[in-house]
Amino acid sequence: MYMQEEKNNQTSRVRKQSFIGKVRITIAAITLTGSIVMVVGGASGGEILDFGRGLAMLSVGIMQPEGGVQALNERLERIPAPGGNNNYDLGDSGGLSYTPGGGMQTSGELGSSSLISSGVVPAEAGDGGKIVEQKFDPGTGFVQGVAIKNISSRTIDIAKEIKIPPAIKITDSSDPQVLIMHTHTTESYMTYYAGYYNANDSARTKDETRSVVAVGESVSEQLRAAGIGVIHDVTLHDSPKYTGAYERSEQTVKKILKQYPSISVVIDLHRDAIGQPPQKVKPTISINGRKAAQMMIIASVCDSKTAPHPSWVQNLRFALRLQSSLHTQYSGIMRPLYMVDSRYNQHLTHGSLLIEVGSEANTVSEAVYSGEILGKTLAQVLNSLKK
């Protein structure tokens, strides 16, 4: 979920997750249902990889989209998707590529280890609350497929701005041109839908198969397939402290942009939290007969002395085009474009956006499906901007 920058009198909704983006296969320790710990030591590189592959494939049973087993195996084998190159290296800066199979969750800071296998619904324990499925209004007063919820201090002429191409440089190149990242890396989703949730259905998880990381990889796969070079950074920014996550993610983005100046688009993927406890709401829409999590683009239009962002209109033009394409091709998938005075690190490029995919009450499969839709549409928009 987006949050207003943590300084300059901006509010935060503290419900973000943490996730380890630096996974190294030197010691593999995984806790299954809080009791079994397996440590690999003194094994060959191939044996460790086989062990890691086995654990990762086990995690697929927890929750994966259609075709997830094949996709996960290909990632472990380092097989790039058609049309893309994911072999980017940042040295010690953090985990650049998706690292599936992060392991089962143990009790502690990030909640319970009680992950439910796909298709299995736990009994209602009575210690949680209700989940309400709701199709959110896509907005009113559409202009070329764009409806806006404007809580900023600016008035925008949509028809005028959407005609002007954003200053984004997309070229036919194998170099990375898009960065997918997460300020709140481990915002999680549900693994089942039964109209309720239990207390151990944590909203924070290190298991990337059920967090926004899975959605980020879904988006990335579509970009790669369209021939657009993409880096999916999974660096942890919100743990052990939630406060300061935007400052930390800003440093990550700056470091990647410095090493890869070919990147002109940065998408900070989040998930929302909707409802008043003990009730949670999941914004859901049916697309081609499948449930998808509704999405929302957050565009910063601020420019102040404390948070300078003089090129905000470039980001907004990009947001308008993406919003229009998503709404016209997948009616109902988008909530209104949210315009805010907070910056959210969108000053770092002319193509920086924050996108909320569903809420903590949506299922992983719904969110990953929306990521697929987002990735396909983003690729179309970017290809239309190629020089």
ABEGO torsion letter per residue (X at the ends): XBBBBABGGBBBBBABBBBBABBBBABBBBBBGGABBBBBBGBBAAAAAAAAAAAAAAAAAABBBBGAAAAAAAAAAGBBBBGBBABBBAEAAEBABBBBGAEBBBBEAAEBABBBBBGBBBBBAGABBBBBBBBBBAEBGBBGGBBBBBABABBBBAAAAAABBBBBBBBBBABBABBBBBABAABBBBABBAGBBBAABBABBABAAABAAAAAAAAAAAAAAAGBBBBBBABBAAOABABGAAAAAAAAAAAAAAABAABABBBBBBBBBBEBOABBBBBBBBBGGBBBBBBBBBBBABBBAABBBAAAAAAAAAAAAAAAAAAAABBGABBBBBBBABAGGAAABAABBBBBBEBAABBAAAAAAAAAAAAAAAAAAAAAABX
